[in-house]
Amino acid sequence: MRRPLLVIHAAALLTPGCFDGADLAACGISMTYCEADAGSTGEGADGTSGSSSGPGIMTSDAFTGSGSGDTDTSGGTSPSTGEPSDPPPWIEDLACDPPEAFEVGPTVVTYKTSADAVEADLLDDGVVIATGPAGAPFVFPVTSGPTNNPGSNLSVVVRDAAGQTAEASIYQPSLIKDPGSTVWTTLEPNDGQFSSGGAVALDGNNAIGAGVRWENNQILATLRRYDKSGTWIATSDGWTQQHTDWTQRAELKTGNLGLNALAVDAEGNIVAVGTAQVDGEPRMYVARFGSGGGLIWEVLGPIGTEARGTGITKDGSIYVAGAVRVAKGPDVWDMAMWVYSPDKQAFGPDIFKDPTDDPPYKRSERGHAVAVLPSGRVAVAGTREVVDPVIQEQRLRGVVLTYEGKGKRVGEWTSPADKMDNDTIFASAPSETGLVVCGYAQNKPENPANKPQILIRWLSEDLEEEKAPRLELTPGAATCYGIGTNMEGATIVGATVNENQGGDNIWIFAVEDAASPRVEYLKRNGQSNGQDRVLGLACGYMCAWTGSEEVDGAMQWITGMIRG
């Protein structure tokens, strides 16, 4: 079907692993897309290739100069001159991989052609969209439902040195899901005395989930890989393991551990971070696993530390956001950021605190999330306590710190509380030009009638607000715990919302700015009408989410995948 088109350079196509892991190393061609009037290939919708002069072959009199179809060249000479004839090229075995498009990504178009063919064109609905050497495969990008559904008529035309051509056509059906469409949902019943997902990350077309299960009075950190159907039990792609199986730390064999954040690097290695409770004291925890779930290394931090967010840069550096305790009774925390190399070399921590908070410390700062930005910079986002200069009372503010390299701090931003008295950040994600963050805003929290509401902000890499902040008003108390962006540039929000005092419900929706309509993706109220919460979100073409759903009075781990 006719579409506005994109340029894909040869250098990109020579990079294995582009377009969601497809090996395109053989596709050394340049693809140029332009807006043009659609033509017709005469192809039907049966998904098979067609031609006008035999299987996969079509010759054109317009190119050979012949106006009749009764010239006999079977003897290999021209009947008028006796000189050897130049037969046109041929093309056959035109195929698409995949033959049907169900997801955004590359379609590799292959074919066979005669040795005398020198150049080939790829046409989409009669419009030339790519040119390359004859015999080399083409890459046709499937970009979205509106662009590709219900299918595409693809043709390949080959030419020899004399300008003679042959053509073959094929129809690729397309059924790209609409944004927000459910792909799968997995609720884990009877998963210990209670369980909950806490973090999620995309791993190609699969999802990695991290959470906790309570069994025999021990909180067990659990890592799971879901296959394309949302299954981890008895599948080749799925698996699960708990921390007492993988840890090499003796104190964790009997200790409690919760996982709060996940990241997956380009090779499929997994990083999970969280906080352990050992002898009643919090200790940050970082672990790196191979793509199959085998432990590579782990770090158990000192007493009085916690980890809540993580992200991995292109060079494999692992950023961890959290806090260090600076006072007890009541506990007071300073925001902290650690960096680890892939081989476990540690850098930091970098500590952020209120410079006016002198001992005895009264105000806390905590890191909650990490976002690796388009430039390679890293943003660490969280929440801090400040003293409002007007009312001289303690209030909450969002905070973002930016870093380069192995933890060099280059930027700092604190939210202005321009929507309500309290202003927090619990989640962040990269955007095309910077990052998006979310949490909640609340007026005069000492008044129980004032409920927190979802707050979303868009920042540039220089930590300037690119758009007006969005305050999403809901029926009851609401907090954003997960945020991301989809391939169309919309912001996807995962929030826990208390609706009409009937309990917490899971909300996932899309917005573009402060004034755009809210596009509902998911509103989930479990069968028990209890406390249902989303606690993690990761988005690309798909969005994976995780949290908990109350089932017969017990919290149970739930994870899902929707079209982003």
N, C-alpha and C positions, 0 to 999 in steps of 0.2 A: 504494500500500500504506500501511497505517496507520503513523504515525510521530509521535514527540514533536516539537513544532513550535517555530519560531523567529519572532521579530518582526523584520521588515525595515521601517524607517520610510521615509516618502515622501522625506525629504531624501536618504537614501542612494540611492534609486532615481533621483533626479534628477541624480545625478553620473555623467557619461559615463565609461566605462572601468572601472566596477566589475564584479565577477564576471569577472575574467580578460579584460578588454578589451572585453566586449560593450557596445555603446552603448545604455544604458537611459534616455536622456534623456526618451523619450516615456512612460516608465512612471511617471507621477506618482501612485502609489497607495500605500496602506499595507497591508502584508500581515501578518496576525496568525495565528499558529499556536498551537493548543492541543491538549492530550491529550483525545481524544474517541473514542467507539465508532465503528468504521468502518461505513460503509454500503455500498450497492452501486449502481453506475451501470448495471448490466446490459450493460456494454461487453465486447466480445470482445477478443481479442488480435491482431487483424489490422491494428492501427495506423490504422484509419479511424474517422472520427466517425460517430455514429449518432443517430437521433431517433425519436420515436413518431408524428410526423405530417408526414412529408416530409423532404427533405434538410436536416439540421441544425436542424429545428424540432420542439419538443415543447410542446404546450399542456396545461394541467392543469385539469380540471373542479373540482378542489378550490379553485382560486383564482378561477375565473370564476363559480362557484356553479351551473353547469349540470350536471344529472345525466344528460342524454341526449345522444346524438351526432347527432340528426336535425333540429336546429334550423337553419333556412335563413336565413342573414344575407347572402346574396349580393347582395341588393338594397340593402344599406347601411342598413336600418331594422329595428327590432324588430317581429316579427309581432304582438305583443300590444298595443303602444302606438303604433307608427308612428314612434317617435323614432329618430334615428340611432344605430346600434350602435357599440360600442367594441371593435374587433378586438384580439386579444392581440398582443404583440410577436413578432417573429421573430428567429432567429439562424441564421447559416450561415457556411461557410468557416472552421470552427474548425481551427487548425493549431498545431503545436509547432515551434519552432526552437531546437535541432536536433530532427528527428523521432525520433531514437534517441539515448539518453544513453550515451556511452562514457567520459565523463570527468566529474569533479565540476565544477559550474559552473551558470550560469543557463539555464533553459529559458524562452523568451519565448513566451507563449500569446496568440495573436491570433485575432480573429473579426470578423464583420460583424453588425450588428444594426439593427433598425428605428429610425427617428428618435424614436418615442415611448418607447423604453426609457430608463429613467433610472438604473438601478443594476444591478450585476452581482456575482455571487459566483463564486469559483473553488473547486471541491471536489476533494479528493484522496481517492479511494475512498469517496465519499459524505460526507466531512467537510468543512464549510466552512472554508477556510484563508485566504481573502482576500476583501475586499469593496472595490469601487471604482466609479467612474462607468461607465455603460454605454458600450461601445465602446473604452475604454482597455485596452491590453494588460496582461496579468498577467505576473509573473515567478515561476516555480516553481523553487525551488532544488533541485538535485541535489547531495546532500551526501556520500553514501558508498554503498558496495556493500550493506552490511547494511540500510541505510535504503531504498534505491531499487530494488535488484534484486529480481525480474526485470523489473519495470516498474510503471507507475502508471496507474490509470484516472482521467483528468482530465475534469471537467465544468465547463461555464460555464452559469449560470442568469442570465437577464436578466429584469428586472421593469419594468413601466410604472407610472404614477402610481396606477392603480387596483389594483395588486397582481397583475395577470395576468402570467404567466411563460411563458418559452420556454427550452428546455434543449438543449444539444448536448454530446456526449461524444467523447473520443478516448483511445486507449491509446498511451502512450509506452514502448516497450521500453527496458530499462536493462541495461547490461552493464559495470558499473564494476569495474575490475580489483582483485583483492585486494592488500593491501600486500605489497611485495616482488616482485610479478610483473614479469618483464622486458618492457620495451617495445621496446627495441632495443639492440644492442651493435655497435660499429664498431671493428674492429682495422685499423690502417693498415700493411699490409705494404709492404716496399720503400720506406719513407718516409725516404729518406736512409740514411746509413751506420748511424745509430741515431736514435731519436726517443722522446719521452716527453711525455705530458700532465702539466701541473703545476697547473692550476687550472681551475675550471669555474663557470659561473653560469647560472641559469635566465633565459630571455628569452621570456616567455609560454609557449607549448607547445614552444619550441625550446630549444637549449642553445648557449652560447658556451663554447668551449674555448680554453685557452692552453697552450702548451708550447714544446718546442725540437726542432729537427732539426739533425743534424750532416751538413753537406755540404761537400766540398772543404776540410776542416779548419777550417770556420767553424761556430760554434754560432749557429743562426738562430732567433730568437724568432718564433713562428708563432701567428696568431690565426685561429680557425675558428668558423663558425656552422653548426650542424647543423640540418637541417629535422626535421619530425616523424618521419621514418623513419630518422633518424641519418645522413643523407647530406649532404655538402657539395659534391660534384662535380656540376656541370652541373644544378643545381636552381635554381628561382627564389628559394628562401629560403636556400640554403646558399652559403657562400663561404669562401675561405681566402686568407691573405696573410702574407708574411714581412717582418721588420722592415727589410730592405734595400730593400724596395719602398716602405714608407710613411715611413721616417725622413727628416727634413731635416737631420740632424746628420751632417756629413762623417765624423766619427770613428767613427760607428756603421755606416757603409757597409761598412767592413772589420772592425769590432769584433765581439765576441761579446756576445750578449744573451740572458738567460733571463727568462721571465715566471713569477712566483710566485703572483699573485692577480688576481682579476677582480671587478668589480661592474657592475651594470646599473641605470641610474636609471629613473624613471617614464616618461620619454620614449623609452626604448630606447637612450640613449647608453651607451657602454661605456667603462669605465676599466680599464686593465691596468697593473700595476706589477711591477717586478722589479729585477734587478741586471745592469749591463753590466760587461764586462771590457775596458777600454781601456788599451793599453800596459801590461798586467799589473796594473792597479789597479781595484778595485771602485768602481762609481759607481751610485747609485740611479737608477731610471728610472720615470717616470710618463707615461702617454699617455692622452688622451681621444679617443674615436672617435664618429662619428655612428652611427645605427642600421644604416646600410648598410656600415659598416666604414671610412669615410673619416676620415683623421686630422684632428682639430680643433686639438689642440696637444699638445706633448710637453715634458718637462723631463728633462734629464740632470743629475744632481746632482754635487757636487764629489767629488774623490778621497776614498776612505775612507768611503763611505756605502753603504747597501744598503736595499732595500725588499722586504718579505715579505708584507704584508697590506694590504687596502683595504676601504672601505665608503663608501656614499653616503647622506647624510641626506636628509630630505624637501625641504629647501631647496636641495639640490644640492651641498652642501659635501662635498668628497672628503677623507676621512681616510686617511692612509698610515702604516702601522707598519713600523718597521725598526730600524736602528742606525747609529751613527757610531763610527768607529774612533778610539780615544784613545791607543793604543800599538801599536807594531809589534815583531815578533820576540821573543816570540810576540804575535800580535794580541790586543788587548783592546778590547771594544766596550761602548758605553753605549746603552741603549734609547732610541729616538727616535720622535717622532710629528710628522708634518707635516699641515697642512690647506691645501687649495686650493679656491678658489671655482670655479664653472663656467667663468668667464672667465680662469682661470689665476692669479688673485691669490693670493699665498702668505702663510700665517700659520705662525709657528713657526720652527724646531722646538722642541718641548718635550722636554727631555732628562731621563731617569730613570737614576740610578746609585746604587750603594751609597755612602752618605755616609761610611762608615768606610774606604773603599778609597782611601787616599792614594797619591800617586806614590811609587815606580813602580807603576802600576796592575796589579792581578793578577786581578780578577774582572770577568766580562762580564755584560751584560744585553742581551737582544735581543727586539724585538717581532716576533710571528709572525702575528697575526690581528686583525681588526677586526670587531666586531658592533655594529650600530645597534639599540638597545634600544627597547622599545615606547614609552617616554616621550619618545624623541628623544635621550636620552643616548647616548654612544658609549663602548664598552668596547674597550680595546686590551690584548690578552693576549700573553704571551710567557713566557720563561724567564730566570731569573737565577741567578748563582752566589753562594753565601753560605758563611760559615764556621760549621759546626755548633758551638755553644757547649759541647757536652758532649765531643765527640771532637776538637775543634779541627782538623777536616779540611774541605776544600772540598766542598760538595754543591750539587745543583741544586734549585731551587724554581720553581713556577709563580708568575706575577705578573700581576695585572690592574689597569689604571688606567682610571678613568672620566672622561669629559669632557663639557662642555656648550659650545654655541655654536661659536666658531671655535678651540677648543682650550684652554678653561679647564679645568684639571684639578680634579676635585671628589672623587675617591676613589682609594684605593690598597689593594691586598690582596696578601698573599704566602701561598702555600700552607703548611700546617703540617707537611707530610711525615708525616702520621699513618698512612700505609699502608706506606711503605717509605722507605729513606734518601734516595733521589733521587725528585723529583716534578717533572714538566715539563708545559708546555702548548704545543701546536703548532697547535691549531685551536679556534675558538669560533663560536657562533651564537646569535642571540637566541631566547629562549623566551617563553612567555606572561607571565611575571613577572620576567624577568631575562635570564640567559644560561646556556648550557652550554659547558663547556670540556673538552678532552681532550688527552692526550699519553701519557706512560708513567710508571710507578713502577718502581724497582729497588733492591734491597738490596745493600749493599756491592759497588759496581760493579767494584772491583778484583779480585773473585773471578769468573772467567769462567763458573763454573757458575750464577751468579745472572743470570737472563735478565730483561730489561725486560718488563713486562706493562701492558696497557691500563688507563688510569686516567681516570675520568669524574667531573666535579664539576658540581653545579648551584648557581648563585649568584643572589641577588636583585639588583635594581638598586643596592641599598645595599651590595652585596658581602658579604652574610651567606650562609653555606651553608644552602640551603633543604632539602636532603636529605643523607643520609649519602653520602659518595663511594663509587663503585663500582669495585672492582678486578676486572677481567675476566681470569681465569687461562686461559692457552692452552698448547698443547703445547710451544711454543718461544718465542723472542723475538718480541715484538709491540709495535707502536706505533700509536696513533691519529693519522691525518693529516687526517681530515675529520669534521665533525659537523654535525647539523642537527636540525630537528624537523618532524614531519609535521602534517597538519591535525587529527589526532586527539590531538595533544599528546605522542606518543611521541618519544623521542630516537633518532635514527638515527646509527649509528657506522660510519665507514669506516676500516679498519685493515689494515696489512700484518702478516701473521702467518707466522712460520717454523714449518712443521708437520713434526715428526719428522725434522728435518735434511734434508728433501727439497727445500728451497728455500722462498722466500717465496711466499705465496698471498694473494689478495685476499679480505677478509672484509667484508661489509656486513650489519649486524644492527640490531635495534630493542630498546630496553629502556625501562623506565619509572622505575626507581629502583634502589637498591643490591641489592634482593632479588628483583626480578621475573625471571621466566624470560627467557632470551635468545631472541628470535624471529629465526631465520635468514632473511635476505633473499637473500644471495649468498655462495657460496664458490667461488672460481674458481682453478683450477690449469691453466695453459695447456697446450697439446699438447706443448710441449717439456719440461714438468715443470721449468721453470727459475725465474727470479726474476720473480715477478708482483706488482706493487705498486699500491695505490691511493694517490693523492697529493692528491686534491681531491674535495669533495662539496658539493652545494648542494641543499637540499630545500624543497619546498612540498607540493602535491598529488603532483607527481613529484619524484624524486631523480635528479639527474644526477651522474655520477661520472667520474673520469678518472685515468689513471696510465700504467703501462707493463706490457707482457707480453713475456717472452723468446721469440723465434722464431728457431730455428736459430742460437742463440748471440748474437743481436743484440736489443737492447731496441727495442720498437716501441710507438708511441702507441696507447692504447686508451681509448675513451670509451663510456659507456653511459647508458641511462635506465631506471629502474625506477619502479614505482608506490610512492610514499612511504607 
